[in-house]
Amino acid sequence: MMALSPVLLFMDRSLLARKQSARLDKHSDLGWKLFGKAPLRENAQKDSKRIQKEYEDKAGRPGKPPSPKQNVRKNLDFEPLSTTALILEDRPANLPAKPAEEAQKHRQQYEEMVVQAKKRELKEAQRRKKQLEERCRVEESIGNAVLTWNNEILPNWETMWCSRKVRDLWWQGIPPSVRGKVWSLAIGNELNITHELFDICLARAKERWRSLSTGGSEVENEDAGFSAADREASLELIKLDISRTFPNLCIFQQGGPYHDMLHSILGAYTCYRPDVGYVQGMSFIAAVLILNLDTADAFIAFSNLLNKPCQMAFFRVDHGLMLTYFAAFEVFFEENLPKLFAHFKKNNLTPDIYLIDWIFTLYSKSLPLDLACRIWDVFCRDGEEFLFRTALGILKLFEDILTKMDFIHMAQFLTRLPEDLPAEELFASIATIQMQSRNKKWAQVLTALQKDSREMEKGSPSLRH
């Protein structure tokens, strides 16, 4: 065969290349049509870029992509770019083009979205700034208070604790770092309990636990009046209640860092006061003290706190004295909140329904822990009176809600208070409560009621006639 010339060979190859390119283009078109789509037209891409460029020029932004350094948001600059494809972009080539009016409308909507987004971002930034400023203010205030307590008040406790300045600081809340020291000093140690006595009581408690676990029946001298079954039931109740003490914190439950400490204090107390034993609610009081004091000091404060007249009346379940406390509470209830008092009377809602739980745990179970600690601060300053004043403050805070409820809903509400109860609002409400009735203060009213109660028990001369 005769060989083809180079020129003819080049022409054949060019022709073949053009045919293959046309065939590929045809297949490409078929591929788009197969899925109901058509290839994007070149001018469509140009249109979208033109619209984007027009918007950027109008907004005063450069059309070229920003550098990585420029990408960092400054001065709360915000632009919802994800909406660009939905509003500013042209429709796909296989759909009718946007009318000019619609395109203009979409541009306006986009600009409005950007403005609103910037407003929201600015508002959120202002909120965060305000929160940060408030946090800094509180931290500075706490820091100054710590210096005052450590340098001025605690070294001169006997002469300063009842001064006006200290009482005002007390009301604002004791800083956590000095709270344990202040509580210990305020509660006092009238029982003269020492660390050595705590160690002795704890050793006896551990010995009793071992005896019960091995089935022993030894009865110690101080427990002569109490059966082994009673002691075992008390220890079992301690074990059960520890697992239910501040369960959200997960620090007092089995395996938690404060489990053994709480168990030790409660067990030692049952040995120190077998006549009282363990009563539900004690675990919350001991737990709050543990969070602020060392183990031995927490035991000393715990024992002295439970020895106060009000706590002893409730934990020993002295019904007569408990009723006297409820009666005194109702005197000030009617004085401060007559409308709500009448509503409670009408629905037969008696104080014992909600007060028992509040008093037994000193509000540590009923209120958020940080708020309960603030209640404890002033309770250590003012004594039992403040427990009942706090109760009236809670009732006043929710007076409008409670007056619209029936018996069941009121009881449910008061036995399960809102978890987000604001501290400042509660203390503002407590501050308005006046603990004075007919020129008589709490202690005078309570003493008069106790006297009346004793006369009723003995049988007064008027009743004999």
URVEN-V91398 format. One record per residue. RES is the residue in three letters. OMEGA is omega in degrees with one decimal (* if undefined). Layout:
[[RES/OMEGA] [RES/OMEGA]]
//
This chain:
[[MET/179.4] [MET/-178.3] [ALA/178.3] [LEU/177.9] [SER/180.0] [PRO/-178.1] [VAL/179.7] [LEU/179.4] [LEU/179.5] [PHE/-179.1] [MET/178.8] [ASP/-178.9] [ARG/178.5] [SER/179.0] [LEU/179.3] [LEU/-179.1] [ALA/179.8] [ARG/178.6] [LYS/179.9] [GLN/179.1] [SER/179.2] [ALA/179.9] [ARG/178.4] [LEU/178.0] [ASP/179.5] [LYS/178.3] [HIS/179.5] [SER/177.9] [ASP/179.1] [LEU/179.2] [GLY/178.8] [TRP/-177.7] [LYS/-179.0] [LEU/-179.9] [PHE/176.2] [GLY/-178.9] [LYS/175.4] [ALA/-179.8] [PRO/179.3] [LEU/177.2] [ARG/-177.6] [GLU/-177.3] [ASN/177.6] [ALA/177.8] [GLN/179.0] [LYS/-179.5] [ASP/-178.9] [SER/178.5] [LYS/179.4] [ARG/179.7] [ILE/178.9] [GLN/-179.2] [LYS/178.1] [GLU/-179.9] [TYR/-178.9] [GLU/177.4] [ASP/-180.0] [LYS/-179.3] [ALA/179.0] [GLY/179.7] [ARG/178.0] [PRO/-178.8] [GLY/-178.8] [LYS/-178.4] [PRO/-178.7] [PRO/175.4] [SER/179.5] [PRO/179.6] [LYS/179.1] [GLN/-178.5] [ASN/-179.8] [VAL/-177.7] [ARG/177.2] [LYS/178.3] [ASN/175.0] [LEU/178.7] [ASP/-175.0] [PHE/176.3] [GLU/-178.7] [PRO/-174.6] [LEU/-178.0] [SER/-179.1] [THR/-176.8] [THR/-177.4] [ALA/-177.2] [LEU/-172.7] [ILE/-173.2] [LEU/-177.7] [GLU/174.6] [ASP/175.4] [ARG/175.1] [PRO/-173.1] [ALA/-177.8] [ASN/176.9] [LEU/178.5] [PRO/179.8] [ALA/178.3] [LYS/169.4] [PRO/-178.3] [ALA/-179.7] [GLU/180.0] [GLU/178.4] [ALA/178.1] [GLN/178.5] [LYS/-179.8] [HIS/177.7] [ARG/177.9] [GLN/178.3] [GLN/-179.5] [TYR/179.8] [GLU/177.5] [GLU/177.6] [MET/179.3] [VAL/-179.7] [VAL/179.9] [GLN/179.1] [ALA/178.1] [LYS/178.9] [LYS/179.1] [ARG/-179.8] [GLU/179.3] [LEU/178.5] [LYS/178.8] [GLU/178.6] [ALA/177.4] [GLN/178.4] [ARG/179.2] [ARG/179.1] [LYS/179.1] [LYS/177.6] [GLN/-179.1] [LEU/178.8] [GLU/179.2] [GLU/178.9] [ARG/178.5] [CYS/179.2] [ARG/179.8] [VAL/-179.8] [GLU/177.7] [GLU/178.7] [SER/178.3] [ILE/179.4] [GLY/177.9] [ASN/179.6] [ALA/178.6] [VAL/178.4] [LEU/-179.8] [THR/-179.7] [TRP/-175.6] [ASN/-172.5] [ASN/-174.5] [GLU/-169.5] [ILE/-175.2] [LEU/178.3] [PRO/-178.9] [ASN/-171.3] [TRP/-173.7] [GLU/-176.8] [THR/-172.6] [MET/-169.0] [TRP/-178.5] [CYS/179.4] [SER/-178.4] [ARG/-179.1] [LYS/-178.6] [VAL/178.9] [ARG/177.9] [ASP/176.8] [LEU/-180.0] [TRP/-177.9] [TRP/-179.2] [GLN/-180.0] [GLY/-179.7] [ILE/178.1] [PRO/-177.2] [PRO/-175.8] [SER/179.5] [VAL/-175.0] [ARG/-178.3] [GLY/179.7] [LYS/-178.2] [VAL/178.3] [TRP/-178.7] [SER/-179.7] [LEU/-177.5] [ALA/179.3] [ILE/179.0] [GLY/-179.6] [ASN/179.9] [GLU/-178.9] [LEU/179.5] [ASN/178.1] [ILE/179.0] [THR/176.0] [HIS/179.6] [GLU/178.1] [LEU/176.5] [PHE/179.8] [ASP/179.6] [ILE/179.9] [CYS/179.3] [LEU/178.1] [ALA/178.0] [ARG/178.9] [ALA/179.6] [LYS/177.7] [GLU/179.0] [ARG/178.8] [TRP/179.4] [ARG/-179.3] [SER/-179.7] [LEU/-178.9] [SER/178.9] [THR/177.1] [GLY/179.1] [GLY/-177.6] [SER/-179.3] [GLU/178.6] [VAL/-179.7] [GLU/-175.6] [ASN/-175.2] [GLU/179.9] [ASP/-173.5] [ALA/-178.1] [GLY/-175.9] [PHE/-177.3] [SER/177.0] [ALA/179.2] [ALA/178.7] [ASP/-179.7] [ARG/179.4] [GLU/178.9] [ALA/179.4] [SER/179.7] [LEU/176.9] [GLU/178.7] [LEU/176.0] [ILE/-179.1] [LYS/-179.3] [LEU/-176.3] [ASP/178.7] [ILE/-179.6] [SER/-179.2] [ARG/-178.5] [THR/-177.3] [PHE/-175.8] [PRO/-179.0] [ASN/180.0] [LEU/178.5] [CYS/-179.8] [ILE/179.6] [PHE/-179.8] [GLN/-179.0] [GLN/-178.6] [GLY/178.6] [GLY/-174.7] [PRO/-177.0] [TYR/-177.9] [HIS/-176.2] [ASP/179.8] [MET/179.3] [LEU/178.8] [HIS/-178.9] [SER/-177.7] [ILE/-178.7] [LEU/178.1] [GLY/179.0] [ALA/-179.2] [TYR/178.6] [THR/175.5] [CYS/179.7] [TYR/179.6] [ARG/179.8] [PRO/178.3] [ASP/177.1] [VAL/-179.1] [GLY/177.9] [TYR/177.8] [VAL/179.4] [GLN/-177.0] [GLY/179.8] [MET/-175.7] [SER/179.7] [PHE/179.2] [ILE/179.3] [ALA/-178.7] [ALA/179.1] [VAL/178.1] [LEU/179.0] [ILE/-179.4] [LEU/-176.1] [ASN/-175.8] [LEU/171.4] [ASP/-172.5] [THR/-176.9] [ALA/179.0] [ASP/176.4] [ALA/178.0] [PHE/179.4] [ILE/179.3] [ALA/-179.5] [PHE/-177.8] [SER/179.8] [ASN/179.3] [LEU/179.9] [LEU/179.9] [ASN/177.0] [LYS/-174.4] [PRO/-177.8] [CYS/-178.9] [GLN/-180.0] [MET/178.2] [ALA/-177.8] [PHE/-176.0] [PHE/173.3] [ARG/178.6] [VAL/174.9] [ASP/-172.0] [HIS/-179.0] [GLY/-178.6] [LEU/176.7] [MET/178.4] [LEU/177.5] [THR/176.5] [TYR/179.0] [PHE/179.3] [ALA/177.5] [ALA/178.0] [PHE/-177.5] [GLU/176.3] [VAL/-179.1] [PHE/174.6] [PHE/-179.1] [GLU/-179.3] [GLU/-174.4] [ASN/-174.2] [LEU/-175.2] [PRO/-178.3] [LYS/-180.0] [LEU/177.9] [PHE/178.8] [ALA/178.8] [HIS/177.4] [PHE/179.2] [LYS/-179.1] [LYS/-178.1] [ASN/178.2] [ASN/177.2] [LEU/-175.9] [THR/-175.5] [PRO/-176.0] [ASP/-176.6] [ILE/-177.2] [TYR/-175.5] [LEU/-175.2] [ILE/-178.5] [ASP/179.6] [TRP/-177.0] [ILE/-178.5] [PHE/-176.0] [THR/-177.8] [LEU/176.2] [TYR/-176.4] [SER/177.7] [LYS/-172.6] [SER/-176.3] [LEU/172.8] [PRO/-171.3] [LEU/-178.9] [ASP/177.7] [LEU/177.2] [ALA/179.0] [CYS/176.2] [ARG/174.7] [ILE/178.4] [TRP/179.8] [ASP/-175.8] [VAL/175.1] [PHE/177.5] [CYS/178.8] [ARG/-170.7] [ASP/179.9] [GLY/-172.5] [GLU/179.9] [GLU/-176.4] [PHE/176.8] [LEU/-178.7] [PHE/174.6] [ARG/176.5] [THR/178.5] [ALA/178.5] [LEU/176.2] [GLY/177.2] [ILE/-179.8] [LEU/179.7] [LYS/-179.7] [LEU/-177.6] [PHE/-176.0] [GLU/-176.9] [ASP/179.8] [ILE/-174.6] [LEU/-178.9] [THR/179.6] [LYS/-175.6] [MET/172.7] [ASP/-174.9] [PHE/-174.5] [ILE/-176.9] [HIS/176.0] [MET/-179.8] [ALA/179.0] [GLN/-178.1] [PHE/-175.4] [LEU/177.5] [THR/175.7] [ARG/-176.6] [LEU/179.3] [PRO/-176.8] [GLU/-177.7] [ASP/-177.2] [LEU/-175.5] [PRO/-175.4] [ALA/-175.6] [GLU/179.0] [GLU/179.6] [LEU/-179.4] [PHE/174.5] [ALA/178.1] [SER/179.0] [ILE/-177.3] [ALA/-178.9] [THR/-178.0] [ILE/179.0] [GLN/-179.9] [MET/177.5] [GLN/-179.0] [SER/-179.3] [ARG/178.7] [ASN/176.7] [LYS/178.2] [LYS/-176.3] [TRP/-176.0] [ALA/179.9] [GLN/178.3] [VAL/-178.6] [LEU/179.8] [THR/179.6] [ALA/179.3] [LEU/177.5] [GLN/178.6] [LYS/177.9] [ASP/-179.1] [SER/179.4] [ARG/179.0] [GLU/177.5] [MET/-179.0] [GLU/-179.6] [LYS/-176.2] [GLY/-177.1] [SER/179.9] [PRO/-179.0] [SER/179.7] [LEU/-179.2] [ARG/179.0] [HIS/*]]
//
